[in-house]
Amino acid sequence: MATERERRLAETFVALSDTLVEDFDVLDFLSLLTERAAELLDVTAAGVIVSDQRGGWHPTAASSEDARLLELFAIQAREGPCQDCIRSSDAITSADLEAERARWPSFTESAVAAGFRAAAAVPMRLRRETIGALTLLNRNPVGIGEADAALGQAFADVATVGILHQRASARKETLSEQLQATLHHRVVIEQAKGVLAESGDLSMQQAFELLRDYARENGQGLTELARSVADRTIRPSALLASHRVQQTSSAEQP
């Protein structure tokens, strides 16, 4: 009989393979990748940076909306295991970030300050095409195990194939346009988070979770919902009411 983890792993691979839908949302897809990586691998946090196909790299999704974690992934767009991974197209690991200060000074300083002690990065690639990288972070100075690194690479591989397959099937936009749109969508998500956080006195993490959960429960794309919240087409009170109902239900459970 399959364990709960095995069941979740199977669900994750199915979800990462299912990109041939009309309302496919790359940002929601990459958020799922980071959330499941943090949940199912023996790591504390995960994040993705993607190429803009013009020589630049940008943080796109993370398993948490914590400000220090997002800042850390922003640094990785310039320096760190993620950049080394992209340049080599190979997995890069460090079991002791304290020993990497000469190699990755800015990244190491921010990572250690945020409480992380080990890191690994695996490329999102198909043959010779690398479109991004998945980074795994640990608070324990024991490194990322080989099995978890291999599974993280499998997640990244399936996600890459899914994105490229969706692009080839849609044939409506180039990869460069698709990834540029993804980076723009991230800006829209930040705007919507700010609106919800201010309106409901929520943390940025709570605001993102509310957006994500409301979108999934109502069959909407994450970016579509965020745009509606940002331009006030959907009132923040509609989402906040759902948030209060969930809080009440959780409090009533024994």
Stockholm file with secondary structure:
# STOCKHOLM 1.0

chainA/1-254         MATERERRLAETFVALSDTLVEDFDVLDFLSLLTERAAELLDVTAAGVIVSDQRGGWHPTAASSEDARLLELFAIQAREGPCQDCIRSSDAITSADLEAERARWPSFTESAVAAGFRAAAAVPMRLRRETIGALTLLNRNPVGIGEADAALGQAFADVATVGILHQRASARKETLSEQLQATLHHRVVIEQAKGVLAESGDLSMQQAFELLRDYARENGQGLTELARSVADRTIRPSALLASHRVQQTSSAEQP
#=GR chainA/1-254 SS CCCHHHHHHHHHHHHHHCCCSTTCCHHHHHHHHHHHHHHHSSCSEEEEEEECSSSCEEEEEESCCCHHHHHHHHHHTTSSHHHHHHHHTSCEEESCGGGGTTTSHHHHHHHHHTTCCEEEEEEEEETTEEEEEEEEEESSTTCCCHHHHHHHHHHHHHHHHHHHHHHHHHCSSCHHHHHHHHHHHHHHHHHHHHHHHHHHTCCHHHHHHHHHHHHHHTTCCHHHHHHHHHTTSSCHHHHHHHHHHHHHHHHHCC
#=GC SS_cons         CCCHHHHHHHHHHHHHHCCCSTTCCHHHHHHHHHHHHHHHSSCSEEEEEEECSSSCEEEEEESCCCHHHHHHHHHHTTSSHHHHHHHHTSCEEESCGGGGTTTSHHHHHHHHHTTCCEEEEEEEEETTEEEEEEEEEESSTTCCCHHHHHHHHHHHHHHHHHHHHHHHHHCSSCHHHHHHHHHHHHHHHHHHHHHHHHHHTCCHHHHHHHHHHHHHHTTCCHHHHHHHHHTTSSCHHHHHHHHHHHHHHHHHCC
//
